[in-house]
Amino acid sequence: MIWRSLASLRLTVPLLLGLALAAVFGTFAPLEEGRYEIFYQRLWFRLLLGLLALNLSVCTVRSLLQRRRMLAVPTFPLNSADLDPPWRVLPEGLDRDRAAARLAALGYRVVAHPQGLLAQQGIGGRWGGTVVHLSLLLIMAGALLGGAGFVGTRQLHVGHEATDYFDWAAQADRPLGFTLRLDHFEPVHYPIELRLAVVEADGSRPPLLLTTREGETVELPRPGLTAQVEKFLPFEQMLFLQLYRDGLPLGRYQALPAGGKETSPIAFGLTLHPDAFRDPMLKQLHSEVSILEEGQVVKQGVIEVNRPLVHRGVTIYQTAHGRDPFGFWFAGFQLSRDPGEPLVWSGCVLLSLGLLTAFFRRWRVLLFAWPEGRGVLEPLRGFAGEAGSADLQVLLHALAVSVTAEAGTSADRYDP
């Protein structure tokens, strides 16, 4: 009795409705410390999920046992007069061999059975519901296992290292297990439109103002001399140019803002400096990091937004950036370990496959027998409702047509 109750839909439906209702309150309830997940980590919510997992587990086991019993030796009344409705009676002249051949031609897998023949179609769909149940259990197990992981943060200046992180759940520093070093950081912007001032070193002419942007090339007031805008650093107001003469590269030129402690170098009697620029639009955050173990670099990589770095099960995300009062860059990282993530992803893939199989590969099972010399059939699965009855009518018609066609062929073959 308890076994049946645990596998009953009368338990599944209230559990799903309760979880849905709780999720609504979890979405609109006041946040605790700005974190949504705290609501769903409460013991009562996890107990509901655990009861649903038990319900799915028992239901899956019962389903497997039922399938095994049904396909082992299914039986039905052998007296054709007792069969209702009457269309379960097979066409005249359709013996065992003809039925097996015709069913195989219609896409059924036919095997011998103590009562006659067992025909199956869409065997893959037989496991669709089971795969869905197993995938949901995998996702739940992965979510539960994820509680053994951690989420923490660490802020680093360029050139600095860290061997620990701040665990927000424990409100304490925890060892990371390796050393994280920030080698380089820079914010990447969309091409910045700027105005370039070209000044004669001797002051003989007024400055030439050119409007350009990163990636473009401008002509300088010297025969054949051009400059390609390579990169502009808006915070430092440094402009890097590549100089060319008649298409041949001459070298890199660093243009500094006018009026600073340092001035731009003189090239071909000209000095160049950025005069004005539009507000930059941030495109990406770019961090270059090294992973060290026992003082040795074991891994190097780039961390950007939506491009984390993974080492020893720890995923490192780019989350923040800034400059301190002295003008030095720092980057903020989130570090997390989720041991249940492989189970969750595997469950999601299985869930998709199970749903596709269940909806697009209908499992159908038919039992054929010939008691008292009269062929009869019993639909065991996949022919429920009016649509199933209509499909059975189509199948019987196809079998009858095959008998008629074979009889006609035989008559033509032996007609004197």
Disulfide bonds with the S-S distance in Angstrom:
none
